[in-house]
Amino acid sequence: MRLTPSAHVDTFTRDGLPPFDQWPELLLGARDAAPTRDRPGESPGPGRLNCGAELLDRTAARLGPGRPAFRSGTGEVWSYGRLREHVDALARALTERLGVVPGNRVLLRGPTSPWLAACWLAVMKAGAVAVTVLPQHRPGELATLCAIARVSHALCDIRSVAALAEARVPGLRITPYGGGGPDDLLTLAAAAPGPYEAVDTAADDVALIAFTSGTTGRPKGCMHFHRDVLAIADTFSRQVLRPEPDDVFAGSPPLGFTFGLGGLVVFPLHAGASSLLLEEAHPRQLLAAVTEHRVSVLFTAPTAYRAMLDELAAHPQAYDIGSLRRCVSAGENLPAATWHAWYERTGSRIVNGIGATELLHIFVAAADDAIRPGTTGLPVPGWQARIVDGAGAPVPDGEPGLLAVRGPVGCRYLADPRQRDYVRDGWNITGDTYVREADGYLRYVARADDMIISAGYNIPGPEVEDALLAHPDVAEAAVVGRPDERRGEIVTAYVVLRPGAAPGEETAEALRAFVRARLVPYKTPRAVVFLDALPRTPTGKLQRFRLRQGG
């Protein structure tokens, strides 16, 4: 396998790619690389491609710069032409004032907003590599992510600067935006107007690093190419979601999650549609946004759909969500009962899907008449899936096994030996246990590892354990997921206290606060159970299955 000559001056990401013999097999077809001029989004083979230019410049040229692109919760609307002006000015500021060169890693941090999305597009056009993180990440987490990706620059909403500064990342140049000072990114951009010609990146130059914690140890950086960004739009979005230029997208996942990046930036721009970018997108706020802005495509998790059903039942006259024509669910398994309840209440059929940070977005789903509640669906066109045993051999239909997939996007961890665990015999092993029905439909069974999936968030139990064990009163800790009707699972901590520490709600709340100060809040245990000892085998191995069964 050969890569196209890179445009990156800073070659860190290409140098950190796994060896070719550890790559998954890629199913590359007519949509895997640089688009042609007469068929936007399509081409016969690899070449030069800048996904920022394709999503923004090419769409504006194709459908006109006057169409709405981004909307804010305050009612502000940016056209494609205005968005392009902002992005070009930001890209000039990045390269001419801040010294960013192609291949540099640029961390993006802030609430979901048009400015955060514009920064992402500017990083793409400048040929740099975006590392988008959550505004809730704590200083220690930020320091780790920056160290792994060797981040040199950060563009940070002024409201999210404090924790990043506290991380004390060596050599990191932090540029705030939204504060109005002379060194503010928006001030620098205002002084650098005019068109910006996107860097002529290779289709297989790394465009972004998305982090996933996995179930143990150090976070893993998932590297995705410029062509990958368009591949998810040309597969799930174009083939299953089928958006239209007049659609208005909205949803709850932040842009630091690839579920949110695809659903709120890549897919609407690829289709020439618009996206409502909300800083706060809890279920009640989503319903209000759909009502006010006539949202037609919604992305969120099953937990939010259940909460919105409760809100609609409690306040049936408060919301008008008749504009919805596409509802997408991912992040955790969608129960059939939730699907039916939403359909009965709204008349809208939820498109269930499974994706992974390693694969950028959704690769199994079904829409319209192909939907079968209780299953995830079928492989998205352009993707293949099979169910295998622990040795990688296919298992018969009807029997549970590990979900293995391959398609136009594959797992490429940044300089990480765990690449061999995720990619086996050319297939991506997602860590999910599935059953394939005789007619090809895929039905979720459970996670095959220690990942807890709560309200759509992936939470590695061992990471929460490490945080608990740092507390002086904790002798042992084990963290597992406990089934929960509303959230799918809740983070449940089983704790053995040191002598002298008293079990009880006061101690439990103190432990929650301790974890909350060190990790993103959604990883905080919702339930804390005190035990005299953790269940172990005669050899001392922790028996997590007993904890999942209630002790």
DAFEN-V469064 format. One record per backbone hydrogen bond with DSSP energy under -1.0 kcal/mol. CO is the residue of the C=O (numbers start at 1). NH is the residue of the N-H. If there is no record, write none. Layout:
CO/NH ; CO/NH
This chain:
11/15 ; 12/16 ; 14/17 ; 16/415 ; 19/22 ; 20/23 ; 26/28 ; 29/32 ; 30/43 ; 39/42 ; 42/36 ; 47/203 ; 50/54 ; 51/55 ; 52/56 ; 53/58 ; 56/60 ; 57/61 ; 58/62 ; 59/63 ; 60/64 ; 65/81 ; 67/80 ; 69/275 ; 70/78 ; 71/277 ; 72/75 ; 76/72 ; 78/69 ; 78/70 ; 79/83 ; 80/84 ; 81/85 ; 82/86 ; 83/87 ; 84/88 ; 85/89 ; 86/90 ; 87/91 ; 88/92 ; 89/93 ; 90/94 ; 91/95 ; 92/96 ; 93/97 ; 93/98 ; 94/100 ; 101/104 ; 102/9 ; 102/10 ; 104/129 ; 105/152 ; 105/153 ; 106/131 ; 107/155 ; 108/133 ; 109/157 ; 113/117 ; 114/118 ; 115/119 ; 116/120 ; 117/121 ; 118/122 ; 119/123 ; 120/124 ; 121/125 ; 122/126 ; 123/128 ; 124/127 ; 125/199 ; 127/103 ; 129/106 ; 130/209 ; 131/108 ; 134/137 ; 138/142 ; 139/143 ; 140/144 ; 141/145 ; 142/146 ; 143/147 ; 144/148 ; 145/149 ; 146/151 ; 152/173 ; 153/107 ; 154/175 ; 155/109 ; 156/177 ; 157/160 ; 161/165 ; 162/166 ; 163/167 ; 165/168 ; 169/172 ; 173/154 ; 175/156 ; 176/185 ; 177/158 ; 181/184 ; 184/188 ; 185/189 ; 186/190 ; 187/191 ; 189/192 ; 199/201 ; 201/49 ; 202/205 ; 203/227 ; 205/226 ; 207/130 ; 208/224 ; 210/222 ; 212/220 ; 220/212 ; 221/414 ; 222/210 ; 224/207 ; 224/208 ; 225/229 ; 226/230 ; 227/231 ; 228/232 ; 230/234 ; 231/235 ; 232/237 ; 233/238 ; 235/239 ; 236/240 ; 236/241 ; 237/242 ; 244/247 ; 247/274 ; 248/296 ; 248/297 ; 249/276 ; 250/299 ; 254/257 ; 257/261 ; 258/262 ; 259/263 ; 260/264 ; 261/265 ; 261/266 ; 262/267 ; 265/269 ; 266/270 ; 267/271 ; 268/273 ; 274/249 ; 275/71 ; 282/286 ; 283/287 ; 284/288 ; 285/289 ; 286/290 ; 287/291 ; 288/292 ; 289/293 ; 290/294 ; 296/325 ; 296/326 ; 297/250 ; 298/328 ; 299/252 ; 300/330 ; 301/305 ; 302/306 ; 303/307 ; 304/308 ; 305/309 ; 306/310 ; 307/311 ; 308/312 ; 309/313 ; 310/314 ; 311/315 ; 315/318 ; 321/324 ; 326/298 ; 327/351 ; 328/300 ; 329/353 ; 335/339 ; 336/340 ; 337/341 ; 338/342 ; 339/343 ; 340/344 ; 341/345 ; 342/346 ; 343/347 ; 351/329 ; 354/363 ; 354/364 ; 359/361 ; 363/380 ; 364/354 ; 365/378 ; 367/370 ; 368/371 ; 372/375 ; 377/442 ; 378/365 ; 380/383 ; 384/406 ; 386/404 ; 387/395 ; 388/402 ; 389/392 ; 393/389 ; 396/399 ; 401/434 ; 402/388 ; 403/430 ; 404/386 ; 405/428 ; 406/384 ; 407/27 ; 412/223 ; 416/419 ; 417/420 ; 418/422 ; 419/423 ; 422/429 ; 424/427 ; 426/25 ; 427/424 ; 428/405 ; 431/448 ; 432/403 ; 433/445 ; 433/446 ; 434/401 ; 435/443 ; 436/398 ; 437/440 ; 441/437 ; 442/376 ; 442/377 ; 443/435 ; 446/433 ; 450/461 ; 452/459 ; 454/457 ; 457/454 ; 459/452 ; 460/464 ; 461/465 ; 462/466 ; 463/467 ; 464/468 ; 465/469 ; 468/471 ; 471/474 ; 473/498 ; 476/496 ; 478/494 ; 480/492 ; 482/490 ; 484/488 ; 487/455 ; 487/489 ; 488/484 ; 490/482 ; 491/526 ; 491/527 ; 492/480 ; 493/529 ; 494/478 ; 495/531 ; 496/475 ; 496/476 ; 498/501 ; 504/508 ; 505/509 ; 506/510 ; 507/511 ; 508/512 ; 509/513 ; 510/514 ; 511/515 ; 512/516 ; 513/517 ; 515/518 ; 515/519 ; 520/523 ; 521/524 ; 527/493 ; 529/495 ; 535/543 ; 537/540 ; 541/537 ; 542/544 ; 543/547 ; 544/548 ; 545/549 ; 546/551 ; 547/550
